[in-house]
Amino acid sequence: MTNDKLINEADAVSWSFWFRVSFVLRHLSFVICCGLLLMIVTQMSRHAVAQGQTMNVTGRWNVEINFADGNKRSLRIDAQENGKGTFLLLDPMMSRWGPAKPSEAKWTPGDQNSVTFSGTVEFPIGNVGRDPGTLMLKGKFETPGTISGEVEFAPLVGERPSKHGTFKAVRE
């Protein structure tokens, strides 16, 4: 064999090798790009479905309230159809006054899976009194079974400022 034939065969082998590597890399790039595109489309469609879907508010919710002053309260919301419902305080102090009685409440859906509950409540003060006021809970669904957000309690008696805090509601 002459040197020219050896060089030509070496070039052919080298060219063949790089052609195969190039084909594999192009094929791999195509597969990866298609996979990424499929993942992006799937995530976008899930997000669109989640945004377009309204969460179901009706049902019984156990609510834990944490006011900024450190006070904690518990209540149950029974949300019914057409924005109606009731608040029921679950405070152990209520036993001194007799069994807790539900008070009328209402709820209104908001945009982007948010909801507002409002109604009157009478929080016990020690074992001698009650603090009547309007309770408003504005929250968003974290999951179909949990809502969290901000709470405001506006006293109906006296000229005291409103109390603010956070709440978390869990479907019963």
C-alpha positions in Angstrom: 0.0 0.0 0.0 1.2 3.4 -0.7 1.1 6.3 1.6 -1.7 8.0 -0.4 -4.0 4.9 0.1 -3.2 4.7 3.8 -4.0 8.4 4.2 -7.2 8.1 2.2 -8.3 5.1 4.3 -7.4 6.9 7.5 -9.4 9.9 6.4 -12.3 7.7 5.5 -12.3 6.0 8.9 -11.9 9.4 10.7 -14.6 11.0 8.6 -16.9 8.0 9.2 -16.3 8.2 13.0 -17.1 12.0 13.1 -20.1 11.5 10.9 -21.5 8.9 13.4 -20.7 11.1 16.4 -22.4 14.0 14.7 -25.5 11.9 14.0 -25.6 10.7 17.6 -25.3 14.3 19.0 -27.9 15.7 16.6 -30.3 12.8 17.5 -29.6 13.3 21.3 -30.2 17.1 21.0 -33.5 16.5 19.2 -34.7 14.0 21.9 -33.7 16.4 24.7 -35.4 19.4 23.0 -38.6 17.4 22.4 -38.6 16.3 26.0 -38.1 19.8 27.4 -40.8 21.1 25.1 -43.2 18.4 26.2 -42.5 19.3 29.9 -43.1 23.0 29.3 -46.4 22.4 27.5 -47.6 20.0 30.3 -46.7 22.5 33.0 -48.4 25.4 31.2 -51.6 23.3 30.6 -51.7 22.3 34.3 -51.2 25.9 35.4 -54.0 27.1 33.0 -56.4 24.4 34.3 -55.6 25.3 37.9 -56.2 29.0 37.3 -59.4 28.4 35.4 -60.8 26.0 38.0 -62.8 27.5 40.9 -62.3 25.8 44.2 -65.3 24.5 46.1 -65.9 26.6 49.2 -69.0 24.8 50.5 -68.4 22.5 53.5 -67.1 22.6 57.0 -63.8 24.4 57.7 -61.8 24.4 61.0 -60.1 27.7 61.3 -57.1 28.7 63.4 -56.6 32.5 63.9 -53.4 34.1 65.1 -53.7 37.8 65.9 -50.7 40.0 65.8 -51.0 40.7 69.6 -50.4 37.0 70.2 -54.1 36.1 70.8 -55.2 32.8 69.2 -58.8 31.8 68.4 -60.5 28.8 66.9 -63.7 28.6 65.0 -65.6 26.5 62.6 -67.1 27.8 59.3 -70.0 26.0 57.8 -70.1 27.4 54.2 -73.3 26.7 52.4 -74.5 27.3 48.8 -75.1 30.8 47.5 -72.5 32.5 49.8 -74.3 31.8 53.0 -72.8 30.2 56.1 -72.2 30.3 59.9 -69.3 30.9 62.3 -69.1 28.8 65.5 -66.5 29.7 68.1 -64.6 26.7 69.4 -63.1 28.5 72.4 -63.0 26.5 75.6 -63.9 29.7 77.5 -67.4 29.6 75.8 -68.4 26.7 78.2 -68.6 29.3 81.0 -71.3 31.1 79.1 -73.1 28.0 78.0 -72.8 26.2 74.7 -71.5 28.3 71.8 -74.2 29.3 69.3 -73.5 29.8 65.6 -73.7 33.3 64.1 -74.6 34.2 60.6 -71.8 34.6 58.1 -71.4 35.0 54.4 -68.7 34.2 51.9 -67.8 35.6 48.5 -65.5 34.2 45.9 -62.7 36.4 44.6 -60.4 36.1 41.6 -57.5 33.6 41.4 -59.0 31.1 43.8 -59.5 33.6 46.7 -62.4 33.8 49.0 -63.6 36.2 51.7 -65.6 35.1 54.8 -67.3 37.7 57.0 -69.8 37.8 59.9 -70.2 38.8 63.5 -68.7 36.9 66.5 -68.4 37.5 70.2 -65.0 36.5 71.5 -64.9 35.8 75.3 -62.8 38.2 77.4 -61.5 36.3 80.3 -64.4 34.8 82.2 -66.4 38.0 82.7 -67.3 39.4 79.3 -67.5 39.2 75.6 -66.0 41.3 72.8 -68.5 41.5 69.9 -67.3 42.5 66.5 -67.1 41.8 62.8 -64.7 39.1 61.6 -63.4 39.2 58.1 -61.1 36.5 56.7 -59.5 37.0 53.2 -57.6 34.1 51.9 -56.5 31.9 49.0 -56.8 28.2 48.4 -53.4 26.6 48.9 -54.9 23.2 48.1 -58.6 22.2 47.6 -58.7 21.5 51.3 -56.7 24.4 52.8 -57.2 28.2 52.7 -54.8 30.7 54.3 -54.7 34.4 54.5 -55.3 37.5 56.6 -57.9 38.2 59.2 -59.4 41.5 60.6 -61.6 41.8 63.7 -63.4 45.1 64.0 -64.9 45.6 67.5 -68.5 46.8 67.5 -68.4 48.3 71.1 -66.1 51.2 72.0 -63.6 53.1 69.8 -60.8 50.6 69.7 -58.7 49.8 66.6 -59.2 46.7 64.6 -57.1 43.6 65.3 -55.2 42.0 62.4 -53.5 38.7 62.0 -53.4 35.5 59.9 -55.5 32.4 59.6 -55.4 28.9 58.2 -58.6 27.0 57.4 -58.6 23.2 56.9 -61.6 21.4 55.4 -63.1 18.9 57.8 
